[in-house]
Amino acid sequence: MLGADPEIFLVDSHGTMKSAHRAFPKVGKHEGLIQRPTGKISRDGVTVEINPRPDPCRETLFDSCAELLAFVRLRAASRGYRLAFQPTMPLTKRELALLPPDAQYFGCEASLNAYTEAETQIHLDDPATHPYRYAGGHMHISCGNNPVPAEQARACVKLWDLYLGVPLTFLFKSKETFLRRRYYGQAGDYRPQKYGIQGDYGLEYRVPGPELFKHSVPFSLAFGLFRHIYSNRAHLWGPVADERGLWEDVQGTINTGTNATQLLRLYHLPEWATPQTLAKLAEWLKRPRGESVGYNGISSWRRRNHI
């Protein structure tokens, strides 16, 4: 099963970030939870978080995300706001002063880092005065009735960084992306998970930002790679496990944007995305366009663009 929990900002007509409590006053997974046939909506600090119903099909998962986002969009529009799929947004002093207590602090639970093997958590001198807020586009995959052994999980996350995190960094490189990664969503960031009533175990990849949820083409590419890498992790790990300097380069690329083009040239999965495909997709994403309504997968996009 595939799953997700992207966090989305609200902005006013001037593009200024407004705390989501203005449209979603209640907070949390209980009193603030909105249940939909396609999943759940809740407020997480200053952002709105959606949790689509897990599904093995990328198209169905995207359609669930789209339905949830349509609900959020309508609620936000009724208050004069629109959605912003940004990894980082500044928070004005006026808005900071108006935040409810729960939104003044960062409430993320600790995650793990595949490189340091240590717990990580957002650390700020004073979150109540910190002038930015950050949003993620976390990806989930269920792995069956038994947890993935820690060593295998770390190897899988490193492969996600190499073959997914680096391409997404190339597609969505911006100062906002790398500002976020000073504090949150750095290379190797993940959580082991246990899902639902039946208790399937799984992994949450926390490096991506929310940008990939705006359009179905990068969504299709990202979740296709995500599942392919997990399913083929044993085969993919051997050739790169002991590459000298590789993992330092991967961390540098994801966290700061350095050497992305060089890494893509040396390490990519050609059946999914060559450097040429990613370059054309990056140009396509730069063109003005609204959010995706219907599903347009990476394969049909390649055919239409003769790639």
HUDAHU-V164742 format. One record per backbone hydrogen bond with DSSP energy under -1.0 kcal/mol. CO is the residue of the C=O (numbers start at 1). NH is the residue of the N-H. Records with the same first field share a line. If there is no record, write none. Layout:
# HUDAHU-V164742
CO = NH + NH
This chain:
# HUDAHU-V164742
1 = 142
2 = 55
3 = 140
6 = 50
8 = 48
9 = 84
10 = 18
11 = 82
12 = 15
16 = 12
19 = 22
20 = 23 + 24
30 = 33
34 = 41
36 = 39
38 = 53
39 = 36
40 = 51
41 = 34
42 = 49
43 = 28
44 = 47
46 = 20
47 = 44
48 = 8
49 = 42
51 = 40
55 = 2
57 = 61
58 = 62
59 = 63
60 = 64
61 = 65
62 = 66
63 = 67
64 = 68
65 = 69
66 = 70
67 = 71
68 = 72
69 = 73
70 = 74
71 = 75
72 = 76
73 = 77
74 = 78
76 = 79 + 81
77 = 80
82 = 11
84 = 9 + 86
87 = 135
89 = 133
92 = 96
93 = 97
96 = 99
100 = 103
101 = 104
111 = 120
112 = 190
113 = 117
118 = 113
120 = 111
126 = 129
131 = 91
133 = 89
136 = 7
138 = 5
139 = 205
140 = 3
141 = 203
144 = 201
149 = 153
150 = 154
151 = 155
152 = 156
153 = 157
154 = 158
155 = 159
156 = 160
157 = 161
158 = 162
159 = 163
160 = 164 + 165
161 = 166
164 = 168
165 = 169
166 = 170
167 = 171
168 = 172
174 = 178
175 = 179
176 = 180
177 = 181
179 = 182
180 = 183 + 184
186 = 189
188 = 114
189 = 206
190 = 112
191 = 204
193 = 202
195 = 200
200 = 195
201 = 143
202 = 193
203 = 141
204 = 191
205 = 139
208 = 137
210 = 213
211 = 214
214 = 292
215 = 219
216 = 220
217 = 221
218 = 222
219 = 223
220 = 224
221 = 225
222 = 226
223 = 227
224 = 228
225 = 229
226 = 230
227 = 231
228 = 232
230 = 233
232 = 236
233 = 237
234 = 238
237 = 240 + 241
240 = 243
243 = 246
245 = 249
246 = 250
247 = 251
248 = 252
249 = 253
250 = 254
251 = 255
252 = 256
253 = 257
259 = 263
260 = 264
261 = 265
262 = 266
263 = 267
269 = 272 + 273
274 = 278
275 = 279
276 = 280
277 = 281
278 = 282
279 = 283
280 = 284
281 = 285
297 = 301
298 = 302
299 = 303
300 = 304
301 = 305
302 = 307
303 = 306
